[in-house]
Amino acid sequence: MSEAYIVGAVRTPVGRRNGGLAAAHPADLGAHVLKELMFRADADPSAVEDVIFGCVDTIGPQAGDVARTCWLAAGLPEEVPGVTIDRQCGSSQQALHFAAQAVLSGTSDLVVAGGVQNMSMIPISSAMLAGRPLGHDSPFSGSKGWTERYGTQEVSQFAGAEMIAARWGIAREEMEAFAYESHRRALHAVDAGRFGREIVPYEGVTTDEGPRRDTTREKMAALRPLTDGGTLTAALASQISDGAAALLIASPRAVREHGLTPRARVHHLSVRGDDPIMMLSAPIPATVHALGMTGMSIEDFDAIEINEAFAPVVLAWIKETGANPARVNPNGGAIALGHPLGATGAVLAVKLLHELERTGGRYGLQTMCEGGGQANVTIIERLTPAP
């Protein structure tokens, strides 16, 4: 079997809801990172065999196969196709998996993976609700098979997060401490310029807009829960955001023929499912599965990125895996830096690679919870020092 190398990785800043990226057409956000990706890697765009992008709520400006639209909006060759995929929040991490799998199988040599999302322009769950004028209340209502298996109970990320907090005994105070630390780490990373190499500024937006310098534990404690009787507040959830990211995946032959520099090797790819009602717990069994498949232990990873959809997701995962909290989201996570749904998987991969290069670490692990009770796990091995 061939190897799959990451030879390029860039992202836009992650914009806050109604912030600096709010008016950017998703195709232009995606085009922005695609142009810079090809430029930085010094790769021939006509040699790319496919462009695989993640996106959620693919309606309006995100409809019509936005992967293809992004590539064309970038002015890149028309003969290169594109495909848009939806594994909910893990869409662009799955895009990375599909790109790497194409290369590993030997059917492709050079593939782009990434994702784009403008949540300011297209609100979260727009696609879920789009069927209501046609008489469909949700994607699940009306399905005999779904109702027979899961009944009519609520299918909600908020409910799932509350279930996790209750099952793992995670108190609101513990979650607030975690959320505050996410902001602290993110602000430190921003101030230290850690994201400078990976970010492609967009029309005057040069840095991530999410981290809050004025946040305090006292302010968090004063917030009302998102649901009656719940423990979760807005401060304990990922921020609604806008952004895009892209990576270039190459085979040994592409590296050789195009003079590319392998920055990391894709060491492992897998995805697992769990309870779709609890929804957000799948990173735990998915990580157990990945470690079993590779023979690795959680201590082998110098950096870990797990999406902070909600604070209890990461805290429960740490409790179950025994991961060193200092190595988990070392530069903050989505609670501070934002979560542009279909782009987040690629954003995390870009961040993970650059963190390994910055610190000289060898192995990195990435995972995230996804709608339907699913989770991808990606393990990469850094090969070269920072450019």
C-alpha positions in Angstrom: 0.0 0.0 0.0 1.1 3.5 -0.8 1.7 6.3 1.8 -0.4 9.5 2.0 1.5 12.7 2.9 0.2 16.1 3.9 2.2 18.6 1.8 0.1 21.7 2.4 -2.3 23.0 5.1 -3.9 26.4 5.4 -7.0 28.0 6.9 -8.7 31.4 7.1 -9.1 33.0 10.4 -12.2 31.7 12.1 -14.7 34.6 12.1 -17.2 35.3 14.9 -20.9 35.2 14.0 -21.7 38.5 12.2 -18.0 39.3 12.3 -15.4 40.0 9.7 -16.2 37.0 7.5 -20.0 37.2 7.7 -20.5 38.8 4.3 -18.0 36.5 2.5 -19.7 34.1 0.0 -18.8 30.5 1.0 -17.3 29.9 -2.5 -15.0 32.9 -2.0 -13.9 31.7 1.4 -13.1 28.3 0.0 -11.5 29.8 -3.1 -9.2 31.9 -0.8 -7.7 28.9 0.9 -7.5 26.9 -2.2 -5.4 29.5 -4.1 -3.1 29.9 -1.1 -2.8 26.1 -0.6 -1.6 25.6 -4.2 0.7 28.6 -4.0 2.4 27.6 -0.8 2.9 24.0 -1.8 4.2 25.1 -5.2 1.9 22.5 -6.7 0.5 22.3 -10.2 -3.3 22.7 -9.8 -3.9 20.8 -13.1 -2.4 17.7 -11.4 -5.0 17.7 -8.7 -7.4 14.8 -9.3 -10.3 15.8 -7.0 -11.3 18.4 -4.5 -13.2 17.0 -1.5 -14.9 19.6 0.8 -17.0 19.2 3.8 -20.0 21.5 4.3 -23.2 21.3 6.4 -26.5 23.1 5.6 -25.8 23.0 1.9 -28.5 25.4 0.8 -28.4 28.8 -0.8 -24.8 29.8 -1.4 -23.5 26.6 0.1 -25.6 24.4 -2.3 -24.8 23.2 -5.8 -21.6 21.2 -4.8 -19.8 24.0 -3.1 -16.5 22.2 -3.4 -16.6 22.5 -7.1 -17.8 26.1 -6.9 -14.9 27.0 -4.6 -12.3 25.6 -7.0 -13.8 27.4 -9.9 -14.2 30.6 -8.0 -10.5 30.4 -7.3 -9.8 30.5 -11.0 -8.3 27.0 -11.0 -8.5 24.5 -13.9 -12.0 23.5 -15.0 -10.9 19.9 -15.6 -10.4 19.3 -11.9 -13.7 18.0 -10.3 -15.0 18.6 -6.8 -17.4 16.9 -4.4 -19.1 18.1 -1.2 -19.7 15.7 1.6 -21.8 15.8 4.9 -20.8 13.9 8.0 -22.2 16.8 10.0 -19.6 18.4 12.2 -17.0 15.9 11.0 -17.5 16.6 7.3 -14.1 18.1 6.5 -12.3 15.6 8.7 -14.1 12.9 6.6 -13.0 14.9 3.5 -9.4 14.4 4.7 -10.1 10.7 5.2 -11.5 10.3 1.7 -8.6 12.2 0.2 -6.0 10.1 2.1 -7.8 6.9 1.3 -7.8 7.7 -2.4 -4.1 8.2 -2.3 -3.4 5.2 0.0 -5.4 3.0 -2.4 -3.3 4.0 -5.3 -6.2 5.4 -7.3 -5.1 9.0 -6.9 -1.8 10.8 -6.4 -2.8 14.4 -5.5 -6.1 15.3 -3.8 -7.3 18.4 -2.0 -9.3 18.0 1.2 -11.0 20.8 3.1 -14.2 22.4 4.2 -16.1 25.7 4.3 -19.0 27.1 6.3 -20.6 30.5 6.7 -22.9 30.2 9.7 -23.6 33.9 9.8 -25.1 33.7 6.3 -26.7 30.2 6.6 -27.9 29.6 10.2 -27.2 26.3 11.9 -29.8 23.6 11.2 -31.1 25.4 8.1 -31.1 22.2 6.1 -32.7 20.3 9.0 -35.6 22.8 9.0 -35.9 23.3 5.2 -38.5 20.5 4.8 -41.0 22.1 7.2 -42.8 24.0 4.4 -43.2 20.7 2.6 -44.7 19.0 5.7 -41.5 17.4 7.2 -40.8 18.6 10.7 -37.4 17.0 10.9 -35.2 14.5 9.1 -36.5 11.8 11.5 -40.2 12.4 11.8 -42.3 10.1 9.6 -39.7 7.3 9.5 -41.3 4.1 10.7 -37.9 2.5 11.2 -36.5 5.3 13.2 -39.5 5.6 15.4 -39.6 1.9 16.1 -36.0 2.0 17.1 -35.7 5.4 18.9 -39.2 6.5 19.5 -40.0 10.2 19.3 -37.4 11.4 21.8 -35.6 14.6 21.1 -32.6 14.4 18.7 -30.6 17.4 19.8 -26.9 18.2 20.5 -28.0 20.2 23.5 -29.8 17.2 25.0 -26.9 15.0 24.1 -24.4 17.3 25.9 -26.6 17.3 29.0 -26.8 13.5 28.9 -23.0 13.3 28.8 -22.6 15.8 31.7 -25.0 13.7 33.8 -23.6 10.3 32.9 -20.0 11.3 33.6 -20.8 13.4 36.6 -19.4 16.6 35.2 -20.5 19.6 37.3 -21.1 23.1 35.8 -18.1 24.5 37.8 -15.8 21.9 36.2 -17.1 22.8 32.7 -16.7 26.5 33.4 -13.1 26.0 34.5 -12.4 24.1 31.2 -14.1 26.8 29.1 -12.1 29.5 30.8 -8.9 27.6 30.1 -9.9 27.3 26.5 -10.0 31.1 26.2 -6.8 31.5 28.1 -4.9 29.1 25.9 -6.4 30.6 22.7 -5.5 34.2 23.7 -2.0 33.1 24.6 -1.6 31.4 21.2 -2.9 34.5 19.4 -0.6 36.8 21.3 2.4 34.5 20.8 1.7 34.4 17.0 1.3 30.6 17.0 -1.4 30.7 14.3 0.5 33.1 12.0 1.9 30.4 9.7 -1.3 28.6 9.1 -3.7 31.5 8.7 -4.4 33.2 5.3 -5.9 36.6 6.2 -9.1 37.5 4.4 -10.0 41.0 3.5 -8.5 42.6 6.6 -9.4 39.8 9.0 -6.0 38.5 10.2 -6.7 36.5 13.3 -9.3 34.4 14.9 -12.2 36.5 16.3 -13.6 34.2 18.9 -11.4 34.4 22.0 -12.8 36.7 24.6 -10.4 38.8 26.6 -13.1 40.1 28.9 -14.4 36.7 29.9 -14.3 35.7 33.6 -15.4 32.8 35.7 -17.8 35.1 37.4 -19.5 36.1 34.1 -19.8 32.4 33.1 -21.4 31.6 36.4 -24.0 34.3 35.9 -25.3 32.9 32.6 -28.6 31.1 32.4 -28.7 27.5 31.2 -29.6 26.8 27.6 -32.4 24.5 28.7 -34.7 24.6 31.7 -33.1 22.6 34.5 -29.9 22.1 32.5 -26.3 22.8 33.4 -25.0 24.0 30.0 -24.7 27.6 29.1 -23.6 29.5 26.0 -20.1 29.8 27.6 -19.8 26.0 27.6 -20.6 25.5 24.0 -18.7 26.1 20.7 -19.1 29.5 19.1 -21.1 29.9 15.9 -18.5 30.8 13.3 -17.4 31.3 9.7 -14.3 29.9 8.0 -12.6 27.6 5.6 -9.5 25.4 5.5 -7.7 23.1 3.0 -5.0 20.5 2.9 -3.1 18.9 0.0 -2.6 15.1 0.2 0.0 13.5 -2.0 1.4 10.1 -2.8 5.1 9.3 -2.9 4.9 9.5 -6.7 3.3 12.9 -6.6 5.9 14.1 -4.1 8.7 12.8 -6.4 7.3 14.1 -9.7 6.2 17.5 -8.5 9.0 18.2 -6.1 6.7 18.5 -3.1 7.8 18.4 0.6 6.0 15.8 2.8 5.2 17.5 6.1 3.4 14.7 7.8 2.4 11.1 7.1 -1.2 10.0 7.6 -0.7 7.2 10.1 -4.3 6.1 10.8 -7.9 6.8 9.7 -11.1 5.4 11.2 -14.6 6.3 12.1 -17.0 4.7 14.6 -20.6 5.2 15.7 -22.3 5.4 19.1 -25.8 6.2 20.5 -27.4 8.8 18.1 -29.5 10.2 20.9 -26.6 10.9 23.2 -25.0 11.9 19.9 -21.7 13.4 21.1 -20.1 10.5 23.0 -18.7 8.7 19.9 -15.1 10.1 20.3 -14.6 7.8 23.2 -15.2 4.4 21.5 -13.7 5.8 18.3 -10.5 6.6 20.1 -10.4 3.2 21.8 -10.9 1.6 18.4 -8.1 3.7 16.8 -5.6 2.9 19.6 -6.5 -0.8 19.3 -6.0 -0.8 15.6 -2.6 1.0 15.8 -1.2 -0.5 19.0 -0.6 3.0 20.3 -1.4 4.4 23.7 -2.8 7.8 24.5 0.6 8.8 25.9 2.2 8.5 22.5 0.6 11.7 21.3 2.4 15.0 21.6 -0.6 17.0 20.6 -4.4 16.2 20.5 -7.2 18.1 18.9 -10.7 17.2 20.0 -13.5 19.5 19.0 -15.0 21.4 21.9 -18.6 21.2 20.7 -19.5 21.4 24.4 -17.3 21.3 27.4 -18.6 17.9 28.7 -17.7 16.2 25.4 -14.0 16.8 25.9 -14.1 16.3 29.7 -15.8 12.9 29.4 -13.3 11.9 26.7 -10.3 12.9 29.0 -11.8 10.9 31.9 -12.2 7.8 29.7 -8.9 7.9 27.8 -6.7 9.2 30.5 -5.2 11.8 28.2 -2.9 14.5 29.6 -5.1 17.6 29.6 -2.0 19.7 28.9 -1.7 18.0 25.5 -5.4 18.3 24.6 -6.3 21.4 22.6 -3.0 23.1 23.7 -3.9 26.4 21.9 -7.6 26.4 22.9 -10.6 24.9 21.2 -13.9 25.7 19.7 -15.3 27.2 22.9 -12.9 30.0 22.3 -11.9 29.7 18.7 -15.2 28.8 17.1 -16.7 25.9 15.2 -17.6 26.6 11.5 -19.3 23.2 11.2 -18.3 21.8 7.9 -14.8 23.4 8.0 -13.9 22.5 11.6 -12.4 19.1 10.8 -10.0 20.6 8.3 -9.3 23.6 10.7 -8.3 21.2 13.4 -6.1 19.2 11.1 -4.3 22.4 10.0 -3.8 23.4 13.7 -2.6 19.9 14.7 0.0 19.8 11.9 1.4 23.3 12.8 1.5 22.5 16.5 3.6 19.4 15.9 5.9 21.4 13.7 6.1 24.2 16.2 6.9 21.9 19.1 8.9 19.2 17.3 6.3 16.6 18.4 6.0 13.4 16.4 2.4 12.1 16.6 -0.9 13.9 16.7 -4.4 12.7 17.2 -7.6 14.4 16.1 -11.2 13.4 16.8 -14.6 15.1 17.0 -18.2 14.3 17.8 -20.7 14.4 14.9 -24.4 14.3 14.3 -25.9 10.8 14.3 -23.6 9.7 17.1 -20.4 9.3 15.0 -16.7 10.3 15.4 -13.7 10.3 13.1 -10.1 9.7 14.4 -7.1 10.8 12.4 -3.5 10.1 13.5 -0.7 11.9 11.7 3.1 11.6 12.1 5.2 14.8 11.6 8.1 14.2 9.2 9.8 17.5 8.7 10.6 20.6 10.9 8.7 23.8 10.4 9.3 25.4 7.0 
